Amino acid sequence: MLPLLPVFSAAALAASPFEVYSSKGGFADGWKASAWGGPAVLQVDAEGKRATVLDVNIQNGAQPFSGVILSANPGSGLDLTDKLRENGVVEITFKPGKDAQVQTAKEPQPVQLALTFFNKDGETVHGKFNVKADISAAEAGNTVKMTLPEALKGLADQDQLASISAVRIQFFGPPVAGFLIVDCVIKE
């Protein structure tokens, strides 16, 4: 029998916090953004700063419950350790974006969050959208936290999960406005 090869990059096993996306450094190695259901997601320069943000916009239309996913290429997921399972927290800093008329959002944008995992057989397992939050017009941004116990809630065979492979952010109902993702980190 051949030995099993590691399926996680050295960066993915680095000390906490693991920066999925950071305004200063961009994406972690092997991670990227995509969208479903109509919104567009682009990495753009942050206003007045030497940094970038992910701009999720709805100018070309977006369906209810559409969203964006920050996902890892195979081999780049974050190892799901016991410590992470028990005490882990995903923190995402949002700022409000523009509405469909390209005006700054005045109404809160409800979103829901979930994680996606790879199990030990390399299969994808989608967590449920157990965390809901509103992105509002706060000057410093809104930091939304999702604990790993919340993200794992309702999943069968949790002991078979090997790594975190994606962070999913979904509009809760019809989109009111887009939003900016400033940072997304996972802490033990």
Secondary structure, DSSP 8 states (H G I E B T S, - for coil): -------S-TGGGSSS-EEEEETTTEE-TTEEEEEESS-EEEEEE-TTSS-EEEEEE-TT---TT-EEEEEE-TT-SEE--HHHHHH-EEEEEEEE-B-TTS-B--S-EEEEEEEEEEETTS-EEE----EEEEE---TT-EEEEEEHHHHHTT-S-GGGEEEEEEEEEEESSS----EEEEEEEEE-
